[in-house]
Amino acid sequence: MKSIYFIILSAAIALSGCNNSFLNTAPLDSYSNSSLWKTENDAMSALSGCYSGWEYGDNVVYDDCMSDNAYDQFPWEGYETFASGLSTPSNTGVNKYDYTTIQRCNWFLDNVDKVPASALDDNLRLRMKAEARFLRAYRYFIMSQCYGDIPFVLHAITPAEANVLKRTPKDSITNFVLNELTEIAPALPVSYTGSDIGRITRGAALALKARVELFNGDYTDCVATCNQLMTTPFNYNLYPSYSDLFRPQYVDSPNNHEVILDVQYMMNLNSEWVLIVLAPNSYGGWSSVAPTQSLVDAYECTDGNSINTSSIYDPNQPYQNRDPRLDASIIRPGSLYMGKYFDPLDKSSSDVMGGNNCSPTGYNFKKYIENLDDYSNTTYGTDFTNSGGSIIVLRYAEVLLTYAEALIELDQDLPAAAAAINTVRARVGMPPVTATDQAGLRVCVRNERRVELAGEGLRWYDIQRWKIEDQVMNGDVLGSDQGSVNTSTGALTLIPNSHVVVGTRQFATKNYLFPIPQPQITIDKNLTQNPGY
């Protein structure tokens, strides 16, 4: 188990003055600068506090509910408010406007050079600065993608200073993020050992850089960045088992060379509770993140064709002869899960569609909870509400698909793009793609991203940058066909085209950006609202 979070917890408590409202954040030097910054341990503790909350597994798991991949049945969680186009400045539904990590990192960077040279090695100091700069850059990337223009600061500031900030153009922030990631990469190690495992690596900086470049259409640089990750000194490769990849004992395994960066948790201390939102009701779960029929339909048949064109697709048995990632990622009617066949179709079932804490669509995510016994009084948890697993943020499969997409958009070296896609597909035994031109390969890579990365929080960002929300986020949200499951054999009897309707969504152009939360505009009169809100 990676162990950086032993020291993060105490550091986070020390930095508890950094609350979630940037505009109400107390000065960070008011309680510690007189005694801190004397030793290497002081600096390391402060840096570890910057890691606390830099990203949350909650975001990764829930964020597909902002897209056509998943539906959240609980209004108070806010995701369906956003996904349905009902978000307002006063009721944003989803709120990612949070400068806590940025303020912590700014405070660290403002002060770390106060540690005497005799107490902190120059190379270590440079590395620590690079870690903090990455965490800050990551948050700026997320917020600028969601809100566009946002306030931008590079030093810890007072509430008075915060309350008069204006918005900086997104392009300027993107350029800053890319420059930061380029500059810090050489100062970061390729890997860590011992208690340092889990810190930001050089590969993490480059993988995030590639993501930012792709999301912002900088395809030439994106290809170059991905090429760096595909060559020495890096040795990233795909983990052999797609389903095991997300299980805690394999995420943390030294033999896993696919995970580039993850959010780490520790049982009893910094436990991961979010797995409960995935699990079916019969196992004590909430079914908050329910895969949609649209996502299920995106998985090809084993002949490499879509369900609309494949000769082996049977609407009466729609889950047969499908991409193995379907059953690896989703618990569907008739799935053998935890020793019994999943039945959301019988009205007397404890997992019946629409029942209390049951999936409204008849589907639950299986990714992350392949085997709940992984968290049953093991090294990784007392149960899945008190677990010490990790949620992956960056992995090598994404890099391969990023590389492929960038080449496709450049209309360059399309055989190499196809080869990268096929590498990802080959892991699960899917045949090579047959498309050879730009238009055909664009369709392939976009669908490949959807099914390979389902449940990993990236789909909304893909929809946003491809500008397809009007195509995929309008109309009814569908669940499974109705019918019955033989709970002794898992055999299905379905009524084709009898999909349950669980909700309706309506897209507006303004929804490509989040609204700036009204409390921030009330406090800071210099802030403006995004168009349409």
N, C-alpha and C positions, 0 to 999 in steps of 0.2 A: 504493500500500500504506500502510495506517495505520502510524504510527511510534512510538506511545507505548512500545512494548516495547523500543526501544533502551535507554531509561533504566531500565526495570523490571528488566532482567536484573542490572545491577550493583547496584541497590538491593536486589534479592532476596538476592544474595550477602551483602550487608552485614547483612541481617536474618536470616541463616541460623540464628541462635540460637533462632528461633521454630520449634520442631519440631512434628510433627503431633499430639503428645499435649498437650492443654491442661493436664492436671494435672501434667505434668512440664516445663512451659515455664519456661525461665530468665527472670529479670527482664530486661526489654528495655532498661532504662536503664543496665545495668552496663558496657556497652562503648562507648557513643557520646555520652551526654548531656553529658559534659564538653567535648566538642569540636563537637558538632552544634548546630543551632538558632541559627546565627549569620547565615545569609544566606537569600535566597529559594531558591537552589539547594539548600541543605541541606534545607529543608522539602520542596521538590519531589522530591528523591531519596527522602526518607523516605516520602512519599505514594506514589511509584511502587512502592516495595516492598510497599505495601498491596495494589496491584493484582495482584501476583504470586500466582497460585493462588486468586484470589477465586472463580473457577469454572473447570472443566476441560471441554474438548471431550469428554474421555472420558466424563464423566457424561452429557452430552447424548446422545451416541451410544449408550452402553451402557444407559441407564436404561429404554429400552423393553423390555429383557429382564426387567425386574421385572413386566411386564404381559403381557396376552394378545397384544400386538403382535409379540413377538419371543422367540426361544429362544436361549440361550447353551449350546453343547454342551460347553464346557470347565469341569469342576467346580471347578478351582482358581481360576477367576475369580469364583466366588461367587454369580453372579446367579441361577443355577437353584436353588441352595440356598434363596435368599430366595423366589423365585417359586413354589417347590414347597411352601412352608410349613414348611420344615425348619430355618429360622433359629433359633439359640439364642444366649443371651448369650455363650457361649464360642466359637461359630461363627456369627457374624451373617450371613455370606455377603456382604452389602453393608454398608459402614460409612460413614456420613456424619456421625459424631460427631467434629467437627474444629473447634477454636476458633482455629486458627492465624491466619486472617484477622481474626477478632474481636480477638484479642490485639494484632495489629499495628496495627489501626485505633485501638484504645483507647490504645495507646502514642503513636501520632501525635497524637491529639486531646488527650492529656494534656500534650503538650510543644510543640505548634506555636505557642502564644502566647508562648513564650520568644523567638521571633525578634523582634528589635526592629521597631517600627513603621517606622523609617527604612529597613529592609531589605526589608519585605514589605508591599505595598499592601493596604489593608483589604479591598477588594472581592475581591482574589485570595485572601487568607487565608480569607474567608468561603466562597468557592467551593471551595477545597481541603478545608475542613472538611466541606462538603456532600458531596464525593466520597467521603471516608472514611466518613461516616455512612451513605451509600448502601451501600457495600461491607459494612459491619457489619450493616446492616439486612437485606441480601440473605441473608447467612449465617444470621442468626437466623430468618428466614422459612423457609429450607430445613430447618434442624434442627428447628424447632418443628413443621413439617408432618410430618416423619418420626418424631419421638420424642415429640411432645406437650409435656409439661412438661420443661423443661431448665434448668440453671444459667444465670443471667443476671447479667452484670457489664458495667459501663460505664467501667471504668478498668483499666489494666494491673495485674495482681496477681502476687504471688509464689506459688511452689508451695505454701507453707504455707497461704496464704489460699485457694488453689484447692482444696485437699484437704479442706476442711470445708464446701463449698458445698452448699446444698440446691437442689431443683428449684423453679423458678418456674412458676406455671400458664401454660399455653399462651395463654389469653385475654389475660393481661397482656402477654405478649411480642408477640402480634399487635397489640394496641393501641399498644404502643411503636413497632413497625415502621410502622404507618400514620401515627402522629403524626410520626415522623422524616421519612417521605417527603413528607408535607404541608409540613413546615417547611423542608425543604431545597430543594424544587423551585424557588422563586423565585430562589435564589442560584445556580442552575445555568444555563448558557447553552443556548439552543435548539440550537446547533450549534457546532462548532469548525473551525479551519483549521490547516493546516500540521502541525507535530509534535504538536499537541494533539488531533488527530483520534483518536478511540478512547476518550477520557475519558467519564465519566458525564455525560449531558445531562439537561436538564429532562424531555424526553420519556421517557427511561429511568426516571426517578424516578416519573413518573405511570403509565407502563405497568406497572411492578412493583406500584405501589399498586393499580391495577385488578385485577391478578392476585391479589393478597392479598385484596382485598375480595371477589372472586368466590369464591375458595377457602374463604372463611370466612362466606359467606352474607350479606355486607353489600351487597345488590343495589342499593339506592337510591344509595348513595355510589359504587358501581361505575359505574352509568350516568352519573353526573355527571363522574366522572374520565375515562371514555371520551369523553364529549362534549368535554372540554377538548382531548383529543388529536386530535379530528376538526375542530378549528377553529383559526384563527390564534392564535398565531404559528406553529403547526405546519403542515407541508405533506406529511404522510405520505400515501402512496398505494401501491397494489400494484404490484410490478414486473411488467412485461408478460409475461415468460416464467417460468412456475413452475419448469421444469427448470433454467433458467439461474440462477435466484435463488441457488442453493446452490453455484455454481461460483466459484472464488476471484476471478477477474477481474471478476465482476459483484457479488459481495458487497461488495467494496471500491470499486465504481464511484461517483463523485459523482452519477451519474444514478439511483442506487438509493435511493429514498425509502421503502422498506419496512422495511429493517433499522433497528431502534431501538438494539439493543445486541448485541454479539457478543464472543466470546472470541477474541483475536488471537494469531497465532503468526508466528514469523520463521524462515525457512530458515537452517539451520546454527547458530542461536543458541537460539531457543526454539521448536524445530520441532514441528510437529503430526504425531505418529506414528500417531494412532488410526485413520486411514483404512485402514490395513492390515487392521483387524478386519472391515471391510465387504466387501472385494474378494473375488471368487471365487479359488479355488485356482489356476486356470490363469494368473492374473495375479500370483501370489505372495501372495495374500491368505489370511487365516485363516478367514473366514466365521464369526466369533464371534457376530455379531449377525444371526441368521437370521429373517427375517419368517415369520410363521405363516400357515397357511391361513385362520385366523380373520380376520387383517388383510386378506388378499387378498379374502376374501368380503365385507368391509365396503364395498368400492368398488362404487358403483351402476353400473347400465348407463347408456348414453348417453341413454336416455329418462327418466332421473331416478328409476327404480324400482330396488328392491333385486333381487338375483339370485333371490330367492324369489318375486317378484311380476312381474318383467318378462317380456313376451312375446318379447323379442329375446335373452334369455339362452339360450345353448346349452351344456349341460353337457359336450358333446363338444368344444366349442371355447370354453372358459370365459373366455378372455382377450380375446375379440372383443367389440366394442360396449360397452366399459367406460369408465368415468371415466378421462380421460387421465392423471390423477394416479397411476393404477396403474402404467402403464409409465414414468412420470417418476420414480417412487419406488422401484420394485422390478424387479430383474432376475429374470425368471421363465422357465420352460421355453419355448424358441422365441424369446426376446428377441434382437434384433440388438444386440449390445453389443460395442463396440470392434472392429467389422468382422467379427464372426462370430456365429453363432447359438448361444445358450447352451443346453447340453444336460446337465442333471443326471440324466437318466433312463437313459442308456445305461451299463451297468455297466463298460464299457471307457473311459468318458469321464473325463478328468482332473478333471471337476467333479461326478462322480456323487454323488448323495445319500448321505451317511454316509461318504464317502471321507475320507482324511486331509486336514484343512483345507478340506474341502468342506462346503457347506451341508447340514445334516441335513434341512432341510425342502424343499430344491430351489429355494429363493428366497434372493437376496441383496439387500441394500439398494443402490439406485442413487443415492439422494439423497446428495449430497456427492461422489460419484465418477462423475458423469455422463460425464466424459471423463478418463481417467487421464492422457492426454497433457497436461492442464493442469499436471501436476506433473512432467513429464519434461524436465528441464534447461531450465526456464523461470524467469521471475521468481518463480514460486510454489513451486519445488522442484526438487531433483535427481531425486526420485521421491516416491511417496506416503508413504514413511516419514520423509522429511525435507522437510516442506512448510511453506509460510508462508501458508496459507489462514486463514480465520476460520470459526468455528462460531457460528451465530446463537443467541442466548439469548432475545431479545425482538424480535418483528416485528409489523407493523401488521395482518396478517391475523388474528393472535391477538386483537388489540384489537377488531377487528370482531366476531369470534365471542364474545368476552367480553361486549361490549355487547349482542349479540343474546341471549345466555343470561341475562344479568341482567334484561333486559326480559321475557323469557319467564317467568322465575321470579317476577317481580312481577306477571305477567299484565297488563302495561301496554304500550300502543302496539305491539301485535304486528305490524302492517304494517311498522313501522320495524325490528323484529327480523328479519322475513323479508327485508327489503331488504338488511340487513347480511350475512346469510347468502348471499343471491343475488349480492352484489358479489364475494364470495370465489369462488363457483361460476362466475360469468361469466368470470373470467380464463381458465379452462380449457375454456370452451364448454359447461359443464353447464347444463341448463335450470333455471329458477326452481323453488323448492320449491312444492308445491301445498297443503301443510298451512296452515291458518289459525287453528286453536285452540291453546291452551297445550300440551295433551298431544301433539298432532301435531308442533308446532314443537320441543318438547323432544326428541323422537326425532331430528328433523332436525339440530338444532344439536349434539347429542352425537355423531352419526355424522360430521358435518362436521368437528368437532374431531379425530376419530380419523383421518380420511383426509388432511385438510389438514396436520396436525401430526405425521403418522407419522414416526418416527425422530428426533424432536426432544425426547425425554425427558420428555414431559408426561403420557403416557397413565396411568401408575400413579397420579399425583396426581389425575387425573380419576376413576379407579376408586375411589380412597380417599374422595373427597368425595361421590361419587354413591352410595356404599355398595352397589356392584354386584359386589364381588369374589367373593362367593359364587356369582354367576351366570356370571362369565366366567373365573374362575381355578380352577375345579374340573373335573377330568376329563382326558381325553387331549389332548395337544398334537399337532396334525396338520400334515403337510406336503402337498406336491403329490400329485395323482393320479399313478399310474404309467402308463407308456406309452412313447412314443418321439418323438424330434425328428428331422426331416429337416434335417440340418446344412447342406444346400445351399440350402434355401428357408425354413427355420424352421417348416414345416408340422408340426402336432401330430397324433398319434394317441394319444388318451388313453382310459383305462378309467375311466368315471365312478364316483365313490364308492369309489375304490381308494386313498384317501389313506394315506400312510405315517404311522405313529404314532411320534413321536420322544421322547415323554416323557409323564408323568402328573403333574398338580398337584393339591394338596388345600389348600383354604382353611380357615382358622380365624379367628374374630373377632379374635383377638389380632394377626393379620397386618396389620390396618389401621395398626398402629404398628410401628416397628422395636424390637428389644430394645436396651436400654442395654448397651453392651459390658461384659462382666464385669470386664476390667482396670480400668475406671473405677470400678466399684462396690467393687472390692477396695481401691483406693487411697483413695476417699472414702466413708467409712462412712455419711455423711449422704444419699447417693444411694439412691433406691429404684428397683425394677425395674418395667417396664410390666406390666400385668395379663396373666396367661397364660404368662409366660416364667419 
